[in-house]
């Protein structure tokens, strides 16, 4: 696998979060500013905001409320399941942010009073704010699949939130007999990390090829297509011939949408009436999604997600509140870690400016999604976004790219190296490492 030189690595990370003419790797000038910012959610979006506010304006008080003392990324969890990374490799603490002066509160936000500007905590405490950032990630619409809920998910995992769910699925895959089947039910749109289900299929196939060559993979997709579809399909045909059966629906019939799960028989039923699964198979059910619970409690939602102003991701439902990451309505930006990191830099700079320091940032965003297809190859897709004079998100012409089904092994290897460098860079940028 070719190694990236410094220029190539900087280019990748510059694209990861270019804001107001500076890259994610550059150090901004120290700005003045007074006030208190409370951030709900210690994932990629929330932690990046905390880092960049403190880096740009140390005088601003920043409180980060996170439900756990460590954060395990959902992206690269597929690499963990395939044995390409350890669990510790994808788990990060908040010590770097704490060293910058961020007050890290390990607790759960259970209430927001946007009139009084306070956040209530499960542990009984309260935090007041001048500016509030809500980055709660996703929750699941459990009522969309009969027989499937949070309790059942402890036995039939979704593994769509980094952490214990990833461990459950990996343990089941490791323990399954050679010749058994992995059955995946991807969710309907919109959902976190659009290429994620197919990357998972690829890397599980990679593991099966080495350790369980008689095993098969079946996907039951409610959608007619998926992100990077032609490139994935070409890779599967070359790398895993005869192993993967991808069942796609039409928008009209949703034939392969899973509508029922029976934990007693380890079987699923599709909308079209077909049944899949048996004892010994591994089921991976990824339900339909919505914004994290606190977004609903705080009154920041419209339907399943949170409407925002594309200029700075300020909520259209409450003053002095920003909502970013997976929970926000930012179409056509995908719900991805890369998107959240990019959005967070604009939010941080906007808040610093509003609290009396720094220049007003330009509303420029970027996303790139890397998907591993085996132990040293990957495909990718990406594009830049800006906000039009009408206040709408728009792809920047000429900035988009997507892996082609005709790409050769050399290109796949280059993408894999970029993916590794990107993960190292984005987690360092998010959690203030190094």
Protein Blocks (a to p, Z undefined) as FASTA:
>chain_A
ZZddfklmmmmmmmmopgehiafkbccdddededddddehjbfklmmmmmmmmmmmmmbc
cddddfbfbdcdfehklmmmnopacfklmgccfklmmmnopacdddddfbdcfknopadd
fkopacddfbdcddebjaddfklpghiafklmmmmcgklagcjklmmmmmmmmmpcghia
cdddddddddehkllmmmmmmmmmmmmmmmmmmbccddddfbfbdehklmmmmmmmmmmg
okaccddddfklommpcfbdcfknopacdfkopaeddehiacdddddddddfklmmnopa
ghjbccddfklopafkbghiacehjlbccbfbdcdfklmmmmmmmmmmmmmmmnopajdd
dddddddddddfbfkbccdddddddddfkopacddehiaccddfkbcfklmmmmmmmmmm
mmmmmmmmmnogZZ
